[in-house]
Amino acid sequence: MSAWEAAGLVGVLTTLAAYALVQLHRLNAVGATALWMNFLGSSLILVSLSQHFNLSAAAIEAAWAAISLFGLVRVLLRRR
């Protein structure tokens, strides 16, 4: 397994863990931890896609990362 594939798998596991924890009411879906997990997971998947590009996968992961980043900015601004 290459480092690129490993990064993608860690990204998938991170994103799925965030989703599972939200569904189990262990994380707030709009809280910083879940948003960071989603941003990190999507970013790692995008890194892996740089080696074996797939436009539809890249589009969904880029959107997921952007939405998560938007949510993180909102969380940070509310804390001020």
N, C-alpha and C positions, 0 to 999 in steps of 0.2 A: 504494500500500500504506500502510495506516495504521500508526501507532506500535504499536497493539495487535496487529496482525497480525505486525509485525516482531518484537515481543517473543515471540509464540507460536512463530514460525519459529526464532528463536535458541534458545528452550527445546527445541524438537524436535531441533535439531542438537546441542545440548549433551547431551541425554539419549542420543541415538543414538551420539554420539562416545564417551560413557562406556561404553555397552554394547559397542561395537566394540573399544575398547581393552581391556576386560576379556576379551573373547573371543580377542583376539590376545596375551593374557598380558602386556600393557604396563601394566596397572593391576590392583591387588588389589581385588577386588569389595567387600571390607569395609574397605578403606583410606579414609583421609580424603578423598583427591582424588576417587575415584569417587563417594563419598557426597555430597560437595559438588556435584559435577557433576549428579548425579541430583536433589538438592534444588533447585539453581538452575534446572535445566531444567523440572522440574515446577512450580515457582513461577512461572516465566515463562509457561508454558502456562496456568496458572490465571489469571494477569493477563489474558491474551488472551481467556479464556473469560468474563471479566467484561463484555465487550462483546457477545459472541454466545454466550449460555449454552447449554450442553448438559449435562444432569445426569449422564449416564453418563461423559462425558469428565471432568467436574469431580470425580466420585467417584474415578475411578482416579488422577487426578493428585494429589488431596488425600491419598489413601492412600499413593501413591508418595513424596510429600514428607514425610509423617509418618514413614514407615518409614525414610527416609533420615536424617531429623532424629534419630530414635531411635538409629540406628547411629552418627551423629556424636557424640551425647552419650556413648555407650559408649566410643568411641575416646578422647574427651577425658578421661573418668574413668579409663581404663586408664593414661593418660600421667601421672597424678598419683602 
